[in-house]
Amino acid sequence: MTQLIEEVARHRKNIKHEALTYSVSELVNLHRDGEILIRPDFQRLFRWTRGQQSSFVESLILEIPIPPLFFFEADDGKWELLDGLQRMSTIVKFFGGAADVPAAYQGEEENENDWHYENENNMEVPLQLVAGEYLKAIRGLSFSRLPTQLQLNLKRSRLHIIVLKRETHPTYKYEVFKRLNSGGAELEDQELRNCSIRLIGNEFPDYLQNVAKTTAFVEALGLEGEKARNGFAEELALRFFTMKNYGDHFKHDVRDLLTRYMEDVAAKRVSFDFSGEREIFERTWTLIAAAIPGGDAFRAKSKDTRSNQGPFSPTLYELVALGVAMSLSQAEGLSADKLRDKIIDIIVSAKDQGLTGSGSNSVKKTRGRLELARKWLADNGAA
């Protein structure tokens, strides 16, 4: 026991930290003045969607508690970000960028313009909010167009800060960073949904886990390695049912839509025909697996050679899967080779119509793909 106490004392003396609270405006000013540093390698990892960024701002407005930001104090006294990249980057983007969004892209009418999605993670471009879960009226507003009362409240809102002092031995600075960023198994979105929605009920999470094991579905996706184990297949199954049955509710973020649909089915706020949906699911994936297995049905195609271009695309996944599911009788009347040709046709058509690529998760493009899927085989027939 004496040895343990000595080890604790020896290591603790090498870790010096300070717990502080700072207002949002103070953090923005410190970053603007170069006293808070976000390394370029970190900046490239700013990946929150507009929906996630807006949700964070909504949390600040509603004064929902926020986890602390972690910094370490460099020898020159400046603070370098250790943990909280997405939150800190959103603060800089929303509060500290240019004066406002360019006039051509301002307001509700232009809120789904591709420009917003092309600059989604550009910290130099101001964030124009999408509707929040509770605050619908923030849609189309930037910080400078918020009511003055809210601007002042936000600027004064305080966040908890943990600063590792410069006296901390460099080994422990690294250790803190490692443990904050990779110390535990990070759950993927669907794993989090499975855990949280079981608090409502087990039936739908169990159902998704079960259908995701369907042989034809597995063959059509061609998932390997970590993606086959971390709930990705279940999320794709959920995405199939969500976009087929609930896609018209899409507003700005597929993640939020998937979560809301799973919650609504689990809580029985929306009806779900478990046996009927499973039949449609199995028939759909039997056709796709026979036509283009191994995940190739969901990759961009060259218009000239009709060969694969690029990685697996979730947007092409929903387009192809829904196209087949919404025209099952026509699809079942096609040979596997003919259906393959039709699948390549719709992928090329979606690109020609500007429904894929940059800003593909905008409302305009998402609903455009849904409409294309609905009329695909119905318009073209089974010839």
Secondary structure, DSSP 8 states (H G I E B T S, - for coil): -HHHHHHHHHHHTT--EEEEEEEHHHHHHHHHTTSEE--HHHHTT----HHHHHHHHHHHHHT-----EEEEE-TTS-EEEEE-HHHHHHHHHHHHSSSSS-GGG-SGGGTT-HHHHHTTT-TTS-------SS-GGGTT--GGGS-HHHHHHHHH-EEEEEEE-TTS-HHHHHHHHHHHHHSS----HHHHHHHHHTTT-SHHHHHHHHHTT-HHHHHHHT--GGGGTSSHHHHHHHHHHHHHHHGGG--S-HHHHHHHHHHHHHTTSS---HHHHHHHHHHHHHHHHHHSTTTGGGSEE-TTT--EESS--HHHHHHHHHHHHTTHHHHHTS-HHHHHHHHHHHHHHHHHTT-SSTTTTSHHHHHHHHHHHHHHHHHH---
